[in-house]
Amino acid sequence: MIKASYEARMPASSTERPRSEFERIGDQHDLMMRFVRSLARPGRKSGELERLDPRIFYPEDYEGMAFKPDLYIVEPAAIDELEDVKKKRDEARVEQLRSAIRAMSWASHGRTDDDVAATLASDFLRKAQSEAERDIDSQKGFDFAHADPAEWTRVLNTLGKNGACKGDLVEKPTRFVEKKIVEAWKDLIGEFKDKKKRESDWPTSYPVAVDPPKLSEPVRRADDRLVNLRHIRDQLYFWRLYPQHCMYAKSRGQ
């Protein structure tokens, strides 16, 4: 365990700039704040969410665009719920949670666009191909199914200029990257299985200037993988949540 209904309304032409009343990016932040507020409901253990915000945990802290929760506290809860609603086929809630996750995530890792995400996806593809070749060699030449290279290729195709902007062609690579993020979280948490004190070696998404966490090398590697996957996921989420912007951008070769 790491334990708004939406209708995509497309412009008449993919070269038409999306109008301001459609696909408001600011709505993502509102959804995120509402989700985080729900985590602070009565009955939570004292201190359980004390690191959601660097300021004191008051309701007014949620009212401005400056609010950014610590991903290493809140993201696992959002991912757990996302995986649950995907199993229930609650597509409206899937979209809401993806919006909340992207709003809490995108500012934590620096700029992401198709080029940045594609470069990182290419790195994951190369690693997956190497692992597949090693697995085949270890089986003394007998081939067997190894899905990751094909899935990373699908991600790259989606991020490219001619990639899709809606439907299963985007949903399948998005779900694949979501699965990889679940695995990355499990790997990160696994590094703390036998540790009694986690505070000094637990990552944070805050730009800590004083007394930053002292990550061990295994934790740093696990965290780097998680951050790189977030870059890719957040770009796929952008296209998944805003197909009008996607069609406009790709029609202009952006």
C-alpha positions as CSV (number, residue, x, y, z in Angstrom):
1,M,0.0,0.0,0.0
2,I,1.2,3.5,-0.8
3,K,-2.0,3.2,-0.4
4,A,-16.5,18.3,-11.6
5,S,-17.6,16.1,-13.9
6,Y,-15.8,17.0,-17.1
7,E,-16.8,17.2,-20.8
8,A,-14.0,17.8,-23.3
9,R,-15.5,20.4,-25.7
10,M,-13.3,20.7,-28.7
11,P,-12.9,23.8,-30.8
12,A,-14.1,23.9,-34.4
13,S,-10.6,23.8,-35.6
14,S,-7.4,22.5,-33.9
15,T,-5.7,25.7,-35.0
16,E,-8.2,27.8,-33.1
17,R,-6.8,29.2,-29.9
18,P,-8.8,27.9,-26.9
19,R,-11.1,30.6,-25.5
20,S,-10.5,31.7,-21.9
21,E,-13.8,30.2,-20.6
22,F,-12.6,26.7,-21.5
23,E,-10.2,24.6,-19.5
24,R,-9.2,27.1,-16.9
25,I,-5.9,26.0,-15.4
26,G,-6.7,27.8,-12.2
27,D,-9.6,25.3,-11.6
28,Q,-6.9,22.7,-10.9
29,H,-5.6,24.6,-7.9
30,D,-9.1,25.0,-6.5
31,L,-9.7,21.2,-6.8
32,M,-6.3,20.6,-5.1
33,M,-7.1,22.9,-2.2
34,R,-10.4,21.2,-1.7
35,F,-8.8,17.8,-1.7
36,V,-6.1,18.8,0.8
37,R,-8.8,20.3,3.0
38,S,-10.6,17.0,3.0
39,L,-7.5,15.3,4.4
40,A,-7.6,17.7,7.4
41,R,-11.0,16.5,8.4
42,P,-11.9,16.0,12.1
43,G,-10.7,12.7,13.5
44,R,-7.2,12.7,11.9
45,K,-4.5,12.0,14.4
46,S,-2.8,15.0,15.9
47,G,0.2,16.0,13.8
48,E,-0.6,13.7,10.9
49,L,-0.7,16.5,8.5
50,E,1.5,19.0,10.3
51,R,3.8,19.3,7.3
52,L,1.2,19.9,4.7
53,D,2.1,23.6,4.6
54,P,5.2,25.4,6.0
55,R,2.9,27.9,7.7
56,I,0.7,27.1,10.7
57,F,-2.2,24.8,9.5
58,Y,-5.0,27.4,9.3
59,P,-7.9,27.3,6.8
60,E,-6.9,30.7,5.3
61,D,-3.6,29.2,4.2
62,Y,-5.6,27.4,1.4
63,E,-7.1,30.5,-0.1
64,G,-4.3,31.8,-2.3
65,M,-2.4,30.4,-5.3
66,A,0.7,30.3,-3.2
67,F,-0.4,27.3,-1.3
68,K,1.7,24.3,-2.2
69,P,1.5,21.2,0.0
70,D,4.4,19.0,0.7
71,L,4.1,16.2,-1.9
72,Y,5.9,13.7,0.4
73,I,3.0,14.0,2.8
74,V,-0.1,14.4,0.7
75,E,0.7,12.7,-2.7
76,P,0.4,9.1,-1.4
77,A,-3.1,9.8,-0.1
78,A,-4.1,11.2,-3.5
79,I,-2.6,8.3,-5.4
80,D,-4.3,5.8,-3.1
81,E,-7.6,7.3,-3.8
82,L,-6.9,7.6,-7.5
83,E,-6.1,3.9,-7.8
84,D,-9.3,3.1,-5.9
85,V,-11.6,5.2,-8.1
86,K,-9.9,3.8,-11.2
87,K,-11.0,0.3,-10.1
88,K,-14.5,1.6,-9.5
89,R,-14.5,3.2,-13.0
90,D,-15.5,6.6,-11.5
91,E,-14.2,8.7,-14.4
92,A,-15.4,12.0,-13.0
93,R,-13.5,11.4,-9.8
94,V,-10.4,10.2,-11.7
95,E,-10.3,13.5,-13.5
96,Q,-10.7,15.5,-10.3
97,L,-7.9,13.6,-8.5
98,R,-5.6,14.0,-11.5
99,S,-6.3,17.7,-11.5
100,A,-5.5,17.9,-7.8
101,I,-2.3,15.8,-8.1
102,R,-1.0,18.0,-11.0
103,A,-1.8,21.2,-9.2
104,M,0.2,20.0,-6.1
105,S,3.0,18.5,-8.2
106,W,3.9,20.7,-11.2
107,A,5.6,23.5,-9.3
108,S,7.8,21.1,-7.3
109,H,10.0,19.9,-10.1
110,G,10.7,22.8,-12.4
111,R,9.5,23.4,-15.9
112,T,7.9,20.5,-17.8
113,D,6.9,20.5,-21.4
114,D,6.8,17.8,-24.2
115,D,10.6,18.1,-24.8
116,V,11.5,17.7,-21.1
117,A,9.1,14.9,-20.6
118,A,10.2,13.1,-23.8
119,T,13.9,13.3,-22.8
120,L,13.1,11.7,-19.5
121,A,10.8,9.1,-21.0
122,S,13.6,8.2,-23.5
123,D,15.9,7.6,-20.5
124,F,13.3,5.3,-19.0
125,L,12.9,3.5,-22.4
126,R,16.7,2.9,-22.7
127,K,16.8,1.4,-19.2
128,A,13.7,-0.7,-19.9
129,Q,15.3,-2.0,-23.1
130,S,18.6,-2.9,-21.3
131,E,16.6,-4.7,-18.5
132,A,14.7,-6.6,-21.1
133,E,17.9,-7.7,-22.9
134,R,19.4,-8.8,-19.7
135,D,16.3,-10.8,-18.8
136,I,16.3,-12.4,-22.2
137,D,20.0,-13.3,-21.8
138,S,19.4,-14.8,-18.4
139,Q,16.7,-17.0,-20.0
140,K,19.4,-18.4,-22.4
141,G,17.8,-17.0,-25.5
142,F,14.2,-17.8,-24.8
143,D,12.1,-14.8,-25.5
144,F,9.3,-13.7,-23.2
145,A,6.9,-10.8,-22.8
146,H,8.5,-7.7,-21.5
147,A,6.0,-4.8,-21.8
148,D,7.9,-1.8,-20.5
149,P,9.8,-0.9,-23.7
150,A,6.6,-0.9,-25.8
151,E,4.8,1.1,-23.1
152,W,7.6,3.8,-22.9
153,T,7.5,4.0,-26.7
154,R,3.8,4.7,-26.5
155,V,4.5,7.4,-24.0
156,L,7.0,9.0,-26.3
157,N,4.6,8.9,-29.2
158,T,1.9,10.6,-27.2
159,L,4.3,13.4,-26.2
160,G,5.4,14.0,-29.8
161,K,4.0,16.5,-32.2
162,N,1.7,14.0,-33.8
163,G,0.6,12.5,-30.5
164,A,-3.1,12.1,-29.5
165,C,-4.9,14.6,-27.4
166,K,-7.8,12.6,-26.0
167,G,-9.2,9.1,-25.6
168,D,-7.4,5.8,-25.0
169,L,-4.4,6.9,-27.0
170,V,-3.6,9.2,-24.1
171,E,-5.3,7.3,-21.3
172,K,-3.2,4.1,-21.8
173,P,0.2,5.8,-21.5
174,T,-1.1,7.9,-18.6
175,R,-2.1,4.8,-16.7
176,F,1.2,3.2,-17.4
177,V,3.1,6.2,-15.9
178,E,0.8,6.3,-12.9
179,K,1.6,2.6,-12.3
180,K,5.3,3.4,-12.5
181,I,4.8,6.2,-9.9
182,V,3.1,3.7,-7.6
183,E,6.1,1.4,-7.9
184,A,8.5,4.3,-7.3
185,W,6.7,5.3,-4.1
186,K,6.9,1.7,-2.9
187,D,10.6,1.7,-3.7
188,L,11.1,4.9,-1.7
189,I,9.1,3.7,1.3
190,G,11.0,0.5,1.2
191,E,14.2,2.3,1.9
192,F,12.8,3.2,5.3
193,K,11.5,-0.3,6.3
194,D,14.1,-0.8,9.0
195,K,14.9,2.8,9.9
196,K,13.8,4.1,13.3
197,K,14.4,7.8,12.6
198,R,13.2,9.0,9.2
199,E,13.1,12.7,9.6
200,S,16.6,13.5,8.5
201,D,16.4,11.2,5.4
202,W,12.9,11.8,4.3
203,P,12.5,13.9,1.1
204,T,10.5,17.1,1.0
205,S,9.1,19.1,-2.0
206,Y,9.7,22.4,-0.2
207,P,12.7,24.5,-1.2
208,V,14.4,24.1,2.1
209,A,17.2,26.7,2.7
210,V,18.0,25.8,6.3
211,D,18.7,22.2,7.5
212,P,17.6,20.4,4.3
213,P,17.0,16.6,4.6
214,K,20.3,14.6,4.4
215,L,19.3,12.0,1.9
216,S,21.3,8.8,1.7
217,E,22.4,7.6,-1.7
218,P,19.7,4.9,-2.0
219,V,17.0,7.4,-0.9
220,R,18.3,10.0,-3.3
221,R,18.2,7.5,-6.3
222,A,14.6,6.5,-5.4
223,D,13.6,10.1,-5.1
224,D,15.2,11.1,-8.4
225,R,13.3,8.4,-10.2
226,L,10.0,9.6,-8.6
227,V,10.7,13.2,-9.5
228,N,11.5,12.3,-13.1
229,L,8.3,10.2,-13.4
230,R,6.3,13.2,-12.0
231,H,7.7,15.4,-14.9
232,I,6.3,12.9,-17.4
233,R,3.0,12.3,-15.6
234,D,2.3,16.0,-15.1
235,Q,2.8,16.6,-18.9
236,L,0.5,13.8,-19.8
237,Y,-2.0,15.1,-17.2
238,F,-1.9,18.5,-18.9
239,W,-2.8,17.1,-22.3
240,R,-5.3,14.7,-20.7
241,L,-7.1,17.4,-18.8
242,Y,-6.8,20.1,-21.5
243,P,-7.3,18.5,-24.9
244,Q,-8.2,21.9,-26.5
245,H,-4.8,23.3,-25.5
246,C,-3.2,20.1,-26.6
247,M,-4.7,20.2,-30.1
248,Y,-3.8,23.9,-30.5
249,A,-0.2,23.4,-29.4
250,K,0.4,20.3,-31.5
251,S,-1.2,21.9,-34.6
252,R,1.5,24.7,-34.2
253,G,4.3,22.2,-33.7
254,Q,4.8,23.2,-30.0
